[in-house]
Each structure stands twice: as structure tokens, then as C-alpha cells.
Amino acid sequence: KFFRAMGIETVAGRTFSERYAQDDSTTAFGDNPPTNAAVNAVISVAGAAQLGFKTPAAAIGAQFRVADIPVTVVGVVEDVQYRSMREEMEPIVYWMTSEDLGSLVVRYASPAPNLLVDRINQVWRRHVPNVPFEAVFAEDAVAELYDTDEARGHFFAIAAALGVVVGCLGLY
């Protein structure tokens, strides 16, 4: 559901499902993991390349270990840039957990997103009243990444204009 909400396309294999017990990594990476713990993971295309696979499909079924727990790749999804475009695209391993949920991703097509936020807030408070609700729109989060670039651009524009004014005064 996360991948669909984020608009992330599956390149090979599948994404997580509640039908497969090993898709939920909650107990495997918990405080007292069972001795036979094993989990499934979805990786990004860059992750498949870093693991040495020539194609994303070749990574399906591959295993690696994390904290001595076997991890099986069940899906490969397209690369996603979660940080600034100035930073290099990093390989990603996705895990599914059914506990300790601290955030919710909602994809909407509503012409009134603030009404949707109010309704989500009501549902959030009903289910997890002890966790504060804070809504952030993706556009705002991305804009925040580039606030310093925009401020720098304004500074250079003002400096350039000042340079032109000083140059004109010199000619006068």
C-alpha cells in the first residue's frame, strides 16, 4: 500500500502483503527475535545494482543477512529520491512492520485537501490519541529542501544589482 500511495512502480517481483508472514519484519528485528527468524524485503533498482545483479529481475529470490537474520528479496521498485536533488541517489531496502507506526502516507485527489486533513486528524485521534498529529504536504516538504537555495539566489540577485548600480555610478 505504501508503494501505491507514493506512486512507486514495481520493476520486478512483488511488494509487501499481509498474506506472507515473512513480509512483516516486526518480530524478526524486535527485542527477542525467534531463532528461525527470516524476513522478506523490497529493494530499489540502485540496491539491486549495488548487490551485483545485472537486472532487477535477477535480484528476486536472492538472500543476504542483516543482523544475522536471513533476508529474501521479493521485489524491486524504481529508485526514489527522498532527499535533495543535490544528493546522490542511494540504494534503499524497504521493510514492512506492523508495530511502532509513527507516520501515515495518504495519496489524495480531493480539491479540498484541508478538509481531508481534518478527517484524517479525527481518525488518527480515535486510534492513537497519545501520538500528536502533524500533517505535512509533500509539496511543502520538498519546498523546504530548497529554501536555502532560494535564499542564496535572492542574495546573488541583490549583489548583482548592487554591482550594476556601483558600476553605473562609476561611469556617471
N, C-alpha and C positions, 0 to 999 in steps of 0.2 A: 504494500500500500504506500510505503514511503516513496518508492521509486516512481510510482504513478503520480503521486501528489507533486513530486519535484520535477516531473517531466523528463525523467532519466530513462533513456531507451535501453532495453536489454539487447546485448550484442550476441551473446551465446548462452546456452543453458537456461536457467530459470532464476527467479528471485525467491524471496522467502515465503513460506506458507506455514500456517498453523498445523497443517496436515502432517508435517515432518517434525518429529520430536527433536532431532539434532539441529534443526534450524534455530531453535531457541537456545542461546548460549548462557542464559541466566545461571543455571546450576553449575555448568562446567567451569565458569570463571568466578563463581561465588566463593564464599569463605571456606566451605567444606566440599570441594568437588568430589564426585564419586570416582572411584579408581578406574572405571571404564569410560570416563567422560570423553566424548568426541563431539565436535560441532561442525556445522556447515557454515561457509562464508561466501559472500559475493564480493568479487574484486573488480577494480576498474581495468580498462584496457591497458593503462600505464602499469598497473600492478601485474597484469599477465606478462607484459613485456619484461618487467624487472625480474620476474621469476624465471625468465628464459624461454617463454613459449613464443613460437613464431606466429601463431594465430590465437585469437581469443578462444576459439573452439577447442584448441589443443589443451587449454588450461582446465577444462571441465573434467572433474574427477581427480584432479591432481591433489596431492596431500602435502602439507607442511605442518610444522609444530609451532605452537605458541604456548609458552609456559608449560612445556611437556605434555600438552594436550593436542591430539591429532585434529587437524582442521582440513576439511574437504571442500574444494572449490565446487560450488554447484551452479554458479552463474558469473557472467562477466557483463558489466554495464559500461556505457560510454563514460569517458572522462568528464569530470565536472570541476570547475574552478570555484572553490568555496572562499578563496581569499582574493586579494587584489590581483589584477591582471599583470602587475609588475612582478609578481612572484611566479616562480616556475611551477608548472602543473605537477602535482605529486601523485604517486600511486596511492590508492585507497583500498582498505579492506573494510567491508561492511559486516556488522554483526547485528543479529536481532536479539532483543531482550524483552522479557515480559514484565520486568520489575524495575523499580527506580526510574520511572519515566519522569522527565523533567521538562519536556517540551512537546509541542504538538505542531505538526505542519499541516496546513489546510490550503488546498487549491480551490479557488472560488471563481465564479463568473457573475457574481452579483453586481448590479450597478450601484449598490449602496453598501460598500464594504464595512462602514462603521456600524451599520445595523447587524451585520454578520458577526462582527467582533463582540458586540453586546450579547448576542445569543450564545456565542462560544464561551464568553465570560460566565454566563449563568450556568451553563452545563459544567464548566470547569469547577466553579464554586460548589456545585452539588456533589461532584465526585471526589475532588481533592481540596476541601475547604482550607486546609492548613498550608497549602502552597500558593503563594501570591501569583496572580495572573498578570502577565505583561504581554501585550500584543505588539509585534514589530512587523511591518510590511517589508517584503523583500526589497522593494524599490528604495525604502529608507535605509535599510542595512547596506545596500550596495552604494548608495549616495554617500554614506558615512565613510566608506573606504576611500573615497576620493575627495573628501573635504580639504585635506592638506594640499592636494594637487591644485584644486580650485583657488585656494588662498594664495598659493605660490604664483599662479597665473595672474591673479589680480595685482600682486606685488610687482611682478615684472612689467605689467602693463603701465602701472603708475610710474615705475622707474624709467621706462622708455619715454613716456610722455614728458616727464621732468627733464630727461636728456634732450628732447627735442626743443623744449622751452628754453633751456640754458643755451643750446646751440643757436637758436633764433636770437636770443639776447646778444650773443657774441657777434652775430652778423649785423645786428642793428647798430 
